[in-house]
């Protein structure tokens, strides 16, 4: 593979064999027209072990193919199943679209760059690549927030809450995408900028420039797309689980008054709705936290502790954030009982058994109905 041979790389890109630091570094294979975008911080690091490029390419390929297929299936099944074309599922489709765009546009260039060991598509596409990733990442987070709000409205507020209409769902989707595009355009106009990341195979925001104006973009970014959304998601799911736990207690108290063991049939054979809901909520928050925390750490470490940020260290933010596009279809769509039924009809080879869902629907308990509202929200 040609990027293993540094002499060939330098000859192809017409780069000098030396640099200001006197040693061959990770920057020396970067095309000459890209050098003005590379921060001097990266000149101190030697080239990455070729093994890491291979591992990164393999992981991103697996994640990319799974994400593209999974999100395409979600979009196709929902759009072609009349029973699933609900306002709530408009948000799910928007989430799937953002994840689909992310991996379709980002994983092929990343794999090719891993083959060459550097960014090969020029400065303009570097900025476009970072802009697309930034935009769809913000849109994905925004969609998840509105999905969470809808579930909170259905479960916690119940009949007192205003049902989500198709008009409101459409307006929420437009709001998410317009805000995401507007926010991510700012680096093109000098408020921060898009630059190659440390491993030189991807591009993102500039967290190494010490200018406070540039850093202010990342300060607000951290609150806008991480701290704020995480706090809202935790708040909503806490109250969702609390509401179901309270309902469970009321059901048990009512059963005692009626002198029966339980108001639910075959309770011993089924997991309580509260436990199932708690597991889904915990999974949602945990996966969200795992996906975006590495990027936050990398950005803040680059601003305040740049000595710890190496090319290898910078890889993980991209990998974890992209993995979010794989499990979003599982958490937000495949957990939907009606979606599973539609998937079983259209693509039975991909669907799980619907036996348990059918059994659950036959249970005439208010608690189970509450859980189904949560799953189908």
ZABA-449179 format. One line per 10 residues: number of its first residue (from 1); their letters; for each residue z, x, y of C-alpha. Coordinates in steps of 0.5 Angstrom, whole numbers, plus 500, padded with zeros to 3 digits. Layout:
NUM> A> Z X Y  ...
! end
This chain:
1> XXXXXXXXXX> 500 500 500  498 503 507  504 502 511  508 507 506  504 513 509  506 514 516  500 519 517  495 514 515  499 509 520  499 514 526
11> XXXXXXXXXX> 491 515 525  489 508 524  493 506 531  491 513 534  499 514 536  502 521 537  506 524 531  512 525 536  516 521 540  521 522 546
21> XXXXXXXXXX> 527 523 540  523 528 536  523 524 529  519 519 526  522 512 527  521 505 526  517 505 532  511 510 531  507 505 526  507 500 532
31> XXXXXXXXXX> 500 499 535  499 503 542  498 496 546  505 493 543  509 499 545  511 496 552  514 491 549  519 495 544  526 497 547  528 504 547
41> XXXXXXXXXX> 534 502 543  529 502 537  527 509 537  533 512 534  532 509 528  528 512 522  523 507 518  526 502 514  526 504 506  519 500 504
51> XXXXXXXXXX> 523 497 499  526 492 504  519 490 507  518 488 499  524 484 499  523 481 505  516 479 504  518 476 497  524 472 500  520 469 505
61> XXXXXXXXXX> 514 468 501  518 464 496  522 460 502  515 459 505  512 456 499  518 451 498  519 449 505  511 447 506  511 444 499  518 440 500
71> XXXXXXXXXX> 517 438 507  509 436 506  512 431 500  517 428 505  512 427 510  507 424 505  512 420 501  515 416 507  508 415 511  505 412 505
81> XXXXXXXXXX> 511 408 503  512 401 507  519 400 505  521 407 508  518 407 515  524 405 518  527 408 525  532 412 522  526 415 518  522 417 524
91> XXXXXXXXXX> 527 422 525  527 425 518  519 425 519  520 429 525  525 434 522  520 435 516  514 436 521  518 441 525  520 445 519  513 444 516
101> XXXXXXXXXX> 510 447 522  515 453 522  513 456 515  506 454 516  505 458 522  510 464 521  511 466 514  504 468 513  504 473 519  511 475 517
111> XXXXXXXXXX> 508 477 510  502 481 512  506 485 517  511 487 511  505 489 508  503 494 514  510 495 515  509 493 523  507 488 527  499 488 527
121> XXXXXXXXXX> 497 482 531  498 484 538  502 483 544  499 476 545  500 473 538  507 476 538  509 472 544  506 466 541  509 467 534  516 467 538
131> XXXXXXXXXX> 515 461 542  513 457 536  519 459 532  523 458 538  520 451 539  521 448 532  527 451 531  530 448 537  526 441 535  529 442 528
141> XXXXXXXXXX> 536 442 531  535 436 536  532 432 530  539 434 526  543 432 532  540 425 533  540 424 525  547 425 525  548 420 531  545 415 527
151> XXXXXXXXXX> 549 416 521  555 416 526  553 409 529  552 406 522  558 408 519  563 409 524  561 403 529  559 399 524  557 392 526  559 393 533
161> XXXXXXXXXX> 554 399 534  547 398 536  542 398 531  537 404 532  530 401 534  523 404 533  522 405 540  529 408 541  527 413 535  520 414 538
171> XXXXXXXXXX> 523 416 545  529 421 541  523 424 538  519 425 544  525 427 548  527 433 542  520 436 543  519 436 550  526 439 551  524 444 546
181> XXXXXXXXXX> 518 446 549  520 446 556  526 450 554  522 455 550  517 456 555  522 460 560  521 467 557  513 467 559  515 466 566  521 472 566
191> XXXXXXXXXX> 527 468 564  528 473 558  522 475 554  519 475 547  519 482 544  518 485 537  525 485 533  528 491 530  524 491 523  517 490 527
201> XXXXXXXXXX> 515 485 523  517 479 527  518 477 534  524 473 538  528 473 544  530 480 548  537 481 547  537 488 548  535 488 556  542 489 560
211> XXXXXXXXXX> 539 485 566  544 479 567  539 474 569  535 475 562  542 475 558  544 468 562  538 465 558  541 467 551  548 465 554  545 458 555
221> XXXXXXXXXX> 541 458 549  547 459 545  551 453 548  544 449 548  542 450 540  548 452 537  555 451 540  554 444 542  550 442 536  555 445 531
231> XXXXXXXXXX> 561 441 535  557 435 535  555 435 528  562 437 526  565 431 530  561 426 527  562 428 520  569 428 521  569 421 524  564 419 518
241> XXXXXXXXXX> 569 421 513  575 419 516  572 412 517  570 411 509  577 414 507  580 409 511  576 403 508  577 406 501  585 405 503  584 398 505
251> XXXXXXXXXX> 580 397 498  586 400 494  591 396 498  587 389 497  587 391 490  594 391 490  595 385 493  590 381 488  594 384 483  588 388 480
261> XXXXXXXXXX> 587 395 478  581 396 483  576 392 486  570 396 484  567 396 477  567 402 472  571 406 477  573 411 472  566 413 471  564 414 478
271> XXXXXXXXXX> 566 418 484  569 415 490  565 414 496  569 418 500  569 424 495  561 423 495  561 423 503  565 429 504  561 433 499  555 431 503
281> XXXXXXXXXX> 558 432 510  561 439 508  554 441 505  551 439 511  555 443 516  556 449 511  548 449 511  547 449 518  552 454 520  549 459 515
291> XXXXXXXXXX> 542 458 517  544 459 525  550 463 525  546 470 523  541 469 529  547 468 534  551 474 531  545 478 532  543 476 539  551 477 542
301> XXXXXXXXXX> 551 483 538  545 486 541  548 484 548  555 487 547  555 491 541  548 494 541  550 500 537  551 496 531  544 492 531  539 496 526
311> XXXXXXXXXX> 532 494 524  535 492 517  541 488 521  536 484 525  532 482 519  537 477 516  537 472 522  530 471 521  531 470 513  537 465 514
321> XXXXXXXXXX> 534 461 519  527 460 515  531 458 509  534 452 513  527 449 512  528 449 505  534 445 504  533 440 510  528 436 505  534 436 500
331> XXXXXXXXXX> 540 434 505  536 429 509  531 426 505  532 427 497  539 424 498  536 418 500  536 413 494  530 409 497  526 416 498  528 418 491
341> XXXXXXXXXX> 525 411 488  519 412 492  518 419 490  519 417 482  513 412 483  508 417 487  510 424 484  514 422 478  514 430 476  518 432 482
351> XXXXXXXXXX> 523 426 482  530 426 479  532 420 474  534 414 478  538 411 473  545 413 477  542 410 483  540 404 479  547 404 477  550 405 484
361> XXXXXXXXXX> 546 399 487  549 394 481  556 396 483  558 390 488  563 394 492  563 394 500  565 401 499  559 403 495  555 399 500  558 403 506
371> XXXXXXX> 556 410 502  549 407 501  548 406 509  550 413 510  545 416 505  539 411 507  541 412 515
! end
